[in-house]
Amino acid sequence: MKKVAIIQSINQANEIKNLVDAFILPIEHFSINYDKTFNLNEIKEIINTNKEIFISVNKNIHNKELEKLENLLIQIDKLNIKGIIFYDIAIINLKTKLKLKTDLVWAEEHLTTNYQTINYWHEKGCKYAYLSSELTKEEIDEISKNTKATLFLNVFGHLPMFTSRRHLVSNYLEYFNIKDKGKNKRIYKEEKHYPIKENTHGTTVFSDYVLNAVDIDFNIDYLVYNSYLIEEETFKEVLQGKSVLPSKHGFLFKETIYKVKNNE
């Protein structure tokens, strides 16, 4: 089991490098659902921490972006990194086309929910799989027992609930003629506050709670800790195994069941 951190700055990487085994670094222009992205020069600097590095390229790719993506993947492949976290399966074909040596992490979020599909992509060359945060502990254990893929799992931090291509925050502020330059926005609904983040790719809404499942024993290779909206000192204490925040287990012990409403 290894600890993986999603970080907000190079300074933070240096502060916690002795507490983690790896970093996930979202690449600028090709990542969604993250607060901070990094350019190649910044990534090269973090590589110097001598930790395992996984670069996230997890947005849907449009045809007009393919040339830039190919150039980016070629540059990434020259770096000393462990893997590329991806959403768009075009990257599997590009790995073959460009003869890339870097391993791939299949991370289609709400689709990485069973070992059959994980094994399918493993046979297609994806060494790793990033499990959905909507799985129960029982389902996670079943997947772990029935796949040869190396697995990632979120155990701490705000979880992305959904992403829209629309710029929901900007549209709202413009429609109601509100001038608000605050960095962190939240949606208030049913007495809950949901962080909402907007960038050039659209808008992401995060869970109102901080997932804190570090007290659970998982047979998972990489456990992911996300520092988004977490005080740096608090994040360090969590990585050190200190119980500074209440346990929140999300769907781990609660099945996700959707019922069709009958209006008759």
N, C-alpha and C positions, 0 to 999 in steps of 0.2 A: 504493500500500500504506500502510495506517494501523495504528498500534499502539493496541490497546484493552486497558484494564486492568480487571480485576475486583478491587475493593479491599475493605478491611476497616474503613475508618474515614474520616471527613472529613479528619482530620489527614493520613492517607496520601495522599488526593487532592491536598491542597495541596503535599505533599512531592514528588510525582512528576508534577505537572501539566505541567512543561516537558519531560517525557520521553515523553509519550503524546499521542495525538490525540483519544482518546475514553475514556469510562468506561461500563461496564455496571453498572447499579445495580438489584439485586433489590429489589422492593417488599415491605414487610412484609405478612404474611397471604396473599400470592398468589404466592409464589416457593418453589421447592424446589431442592435440589442446591447450595445456597450456604451458607456459614458465617455471613455477615453480611447482614442485610436493612436497608433504610432506609425511614423514613417520609417523607411528602411534604415536611415542613419541612427535613429533612436533605438531600433531593434538591434542593430549591430552593437550599440553601447551596452544594452542589457545582456546580450550574449556573453559579454565579458564577465558577467557574474558567475559563469561556469555552471549554470543551471540548465536543465532541459528546457528547450523553448518550443512552444507550439504556436504557430501563427494562424490566426482566424481569418479566413476568407469566406464568410458565411452569408453573403447576400445572393439573391437571385441575379443572374448575369444576363444582360441584354446583348443583343447582337452587336450593337455599336461599341460595346465594352470589351469584346473578345480580344481584339488586338492588344489593348492595354493590359488585359489580364494575362495574356500569353507572355508578354514582356516582363510583367511582375513575377509570374511563376518561375521564369528562367532566372531572374535575379535572386528570388527566394531559394531556389535550388542550389545556389552557390554558397549559401550560408550554412553554418553548423547548427541546424535545427533538427528536432525529432520528428515533427509532423506538421501537416497543413490541415486545419479544421475547416471543413467545407459543408455547404448546404446544396449548392447547385451541382447535379451529377455531371454536368459538362466537364468538371474538373477531372473526373476519372478518365474521360476520353483525352483531355489535354495532357494528362500525365503520360499516356501512351504515345500520343502524337509528338510531344516534346522530349520524350525519353527522360523524364524526370526521375531522380533517384529518391526524392523525399517521400516518406510514408504519408498516407492519408488517414484522416479521422472523419468517418461518416457521422454527420451531425445534423440530421434533418428534424431535429427537435421533437415535434409531436409524432413523428413516424418511427423513431427508434424505440419501439415498444415491445419487440419480440425477437427471440433468438433466430427464428427462421430467416427473417429479412436481414438481420445482422450477419448471419452466416453467408447469405447470398452475396452481400457486398464484400465480405471478407474474401470470398472466392474470386471476386472481381479485382482484388488488389488493395482493399482497405484494411490495413492492419488493425486500426482502432475503430471504436464506435463510442459515441457520446450519448448516453442514455437520456431518455425523456424524463423530466421532473414530475410527470404525472403518473409514474409507475408506483405501485405499492412495494413494500419491502419483500413480500412474497414473490412478486413478479421479478424483481431485481435478482433475487436469489436463484430463481429458475433460469433466467438468462445467463447468469454467471456460470451455472453448472453445465450449460448446453452450448457454449460457444468457445471457439479458440481465439476470438478477437480480444484485444486488450481494451478494457472498458474505462470510460470516464463517467463520473456522476457528481452532480451538484449536491453539496452538503451544507453550504452556508452562503447566505446573501439574499438580496431581492431577486426574485425570479421573473423573467420576461413572460407576460401573459399573452400578449398579442402584438402584432406589428401591422401598421397600415402604411401604404404608400402615400397617403394623404398627409398634409402638414396640419394636423388637427389643432395644435396649439396656436400657430400663427393665424389660421383661419378664424379661430374663436376670438383672439385678441383684436383682429382686424374688424370682424363683424360687429363687435360690441364697442369698438373704438377705445380699447384699453391699452394704456401704455405701461408695460411691465417688463423691466429688464432683468428681473431676478433669474438666476441660473436654474434653480430647482423648482419644478412645478409639480402640483399634485391634483388629482381628481378626487372630489369628495362625493361619495355615494354610499347610502345606507350606513352612515356613521363610520365609514372606513375611508382612509386616505391612500390613494394609489399614486405612486410616483409616475410621472409621465415625461418622456425624453424625446425631443425632436431634433433631427438633423437633416441634411440634404436628401437622405434616402427615405424620409418619412417619420413616423411616430411610433414609439414603443411604450406600452403601459406595463408597469411592473407590479408585482404582488404588494399588497398593503402591509405584509408582514415580512420579517427577515427569517428565511428558512435557517434553522439551526439544528441540524441532525448530526452534529459531531459526536453525540453521545451514543450513537448506534454503531454496532459492529457490522461493517460491510466487507464482503469478499470481493472488493473492487480494486483495480490496479491504481487508478488515479482519482482522488477525491478533490473536488474543485471548491475553492473558497473565493467568493466575489466580494471585493472591497467597496463596490459602488454604494455611496451614501453612508458608509460606515466610518466612524472616526478612526484615524490611523492607529492611535494607541489601543483602542478597543479591538481593532483587527489584529494587531500584534498579540494581544492577550488571548484571543480566540485561537490563533495559530499555536500558541504555547500550551493550549489545553486548559485554559482557565475558564470557569463558568461565569462569564460576565454578562451574558444575555440569556433570557429564558429559552428553553427548548421549544422549537416549533417544527413539527414534522411534516407539514404540508399534506400530501396525499399518501405518504408512506404507509399509514395504517387506516386509510380511508379510500375505499374504491370509488372511482369516478364513474358515476352512473347518470346517464341522460335519459329522461323520459319524454315521450311525445305527448304534448298536452292535447286533450280531446275537448274541443269547443262545443260539441253537441250537447 
